[in-house]
């Protein structure tokens, strides 16, 4: 099943969202790549005839924000080009974006981290307009989130499909080697059908149940823990924290010691919330 436009992939943690992205990315890097490259390079000819000096694309136009490679029978393995969510957008002198080829296919894991529905007022015009105009540049976009409603309402409203992953079944041989992955997915045509389903629990005729099948071990095609590196930032000279819980005795000293670590009044002083102030600092004003 080849999907066009903006597609939001959602589902419970561990349901198989990112592995499905890896499967689809692999298809666009291999099975669908020939026709896609014909389309892309034909447009390169048009632009170069108009005075540009652009290179032909010789492998594929798949971009992901996580390490991903293809491993599809009869096709050479490919590695996805890299792009972060905040690097996608129209040209903007105040916010650098990557100049990706016409017809590119983008796969973004944890898309709510840069398309947070609660922060829609903070989006740069160059970002929101890029999503609105994605078809003009021939783009296909896949956004992974636990719930589709976490994605910005405007982006959600123009999505072509919402894919709710129901399950991922793994078939193994007698030695335990993974031989096949099968995703069962509800495919909704746009956000209206999906939100009707969420509100009523029913959406008869508004979604199609589709099975996506990958022959082999899809987990060997991507690193599901790549973001673990973010937890190591700036910790080069630190060791793990392995302190123990205190079992408080109810005398003044032990209560004060316990509250210094657990009280919300004291935790507020750690400035967990950006721009937040503790009650104590407010009193001092």
Secondary structure, DSSP 8 states (H G I E B T S, - for coil): ----SEEEEE-STTSSHHHHHHHHHHHHHTTTHHHHHHHHHHHHHHHHHTT-------S--EEESS-BB---TTS---B-EE--GGG-SS--TTS------TT-EEEETTGGGTSBGGGGGG--HHHHHHHHTGGGGT-EEEEEESSGGGB-HHHHHT-SEEEEEEEEEEEE-TT--EEEEEEEEEEESSHHHHHHHHHHS--TTTEEEEEEEEES-GGGGB-TTGGGGGGGTT-TT------------SSHHHHHHHHHHH-HHHHGGG--STT---HHHHHT-
